[in-house]
Amino acid sequence: MAGTSAGGKRAAETNKKLHGADFYRNIGRKGGQNGTTGGFASEKVGEDGLTGRQRASLAGAKGGKISKRGRTAKK
């Protein structure tokens, strides 16, 4: 069953049972914080006084404001 989608689901189930329901969230967070460049998962406060998460939020807001898609039509 190794290498199949059923095997992957079973492995995920086992990992969650052994290590808690937030297992994948925690390993993803650790990987993001492990980088030396900071990144959006960084909790370290940068020169601008913001953490990575705060900086990501501001960047997303700027991108959304200058979106070229325009407004959607109400149905």
C-alpha positions in Angstrom: 0.0 0.0 0.0 3.1 2.3 0.1 3.0 5.0 -2.4 -0.8 5.0 -3.0 -3.3 7.6 -2.0 -4.9 5.1 0.4 -1.6 4.5 2.1 -1.0 8.3 2.4 -4.4 8.7 4.1 -3.7 5.9 6.4 -0.2 7.4 7.3 -1.8 10.8 7.9 -4.4 9.2 10.2 -1.6 7.4 12.1 0.4 10.6 12.5 -2.5 12.6 13.8 -3.3 9.8 16.3 0.2 9.6 17.6 1.2 13.3 17.5 -2.1 15.2 17.8 -4.6 16.7 15.3 -2.4 19.7 14.6 0.6 17.6 13.6 0.9 18.9 10.0 0.3 22.4 11.1 3.2 22.2 13.6 5.7 20.7 11.2 4.8 23.3 8.6 5.3 26.1 11.1 8.6 24.7 12.2 9.8 24.5 8.6 8.8 28.1 8.0 10.5 29.3 11.1 13.6 27.3 10.3 14.6 29.4 7.3 17.2 32.1 7.8 15.5 34.7 5.5 12.5 35.2 7.8 9.6 34.6 5.5 5.9 34.9 6.2 6.0 32.4 9.0 8.7 34.3 11.0 7.8 35.5 14.4 10.9 37.7 14.5 10.2 41.4 14.3 12.0 42.9 11.4 13.5 46.4 10.8 10.0 47.7 9.8 8.6 46.6 13.2 6.4 43.9 11.8 6.4 40.1 12.1 6.3 38.0 9.0 2.6 37.3 9.4 1.8 41.0 9.7 3.9 41.8 6.6 2.1 39.1 4.6 -1.2 40.6 5.6 -0.2 44.1 4.4 1.3 42.7 1.1 -2.0 40.8 0.4 -4.0 43.9 1.1 -1.9 46.0 -1.3 -2.2 43.3 -4.0 -5.9 43.1 -3.6 -6.4 46.9 -3.9 -4.5 47.0 -7.2 -6.2 44.0 -8.7 -7.0 44.3 -12.4 -9.9 42.0 -12.3 -12.5 44.6 -11.4 -15.7 44.1 -9.5 -17.8 41.0 -9.9 -21.4 41.4 -11.2 -24.1 40.7 -8.7 -26.4 37.9 -9.7 
